[in-house]
Amino acid sequence: MDKPALPSYELASREVKLDHHDSVRHHVHQQVRSEVERLERRIETLRLVKAPHAAIMISSYERMIDRKKGFLQNWDLRDGGFS
């Protein structure tokens, strides 16, 4: 059975040359940074909305952000994924 074709917008985001170390590092950096930005936007939204468990969710998101930033720092991916 053949794999279904990926939509064109997914092809653009998956153009990673796995045999090129810098390409992989850059892709991982971009992916983690976009996840951090998404979590930061969620936190801002939760701060504006008076949800019953907003403080717990914000705390959880902040821990996730700290872990993702720690990952970037531990793997020296802070500034674009290039050493």
Buried (B, 14 or more C-beta within 10 A) or exposed (E): EEEEEEEEEEEEEEEBEEEEEEBBBBBBBBBBBEEBEEBEEBBEEBEEEEEEEBEEBBEEBEEBBEEBBEEBEEBEBEEEBEE
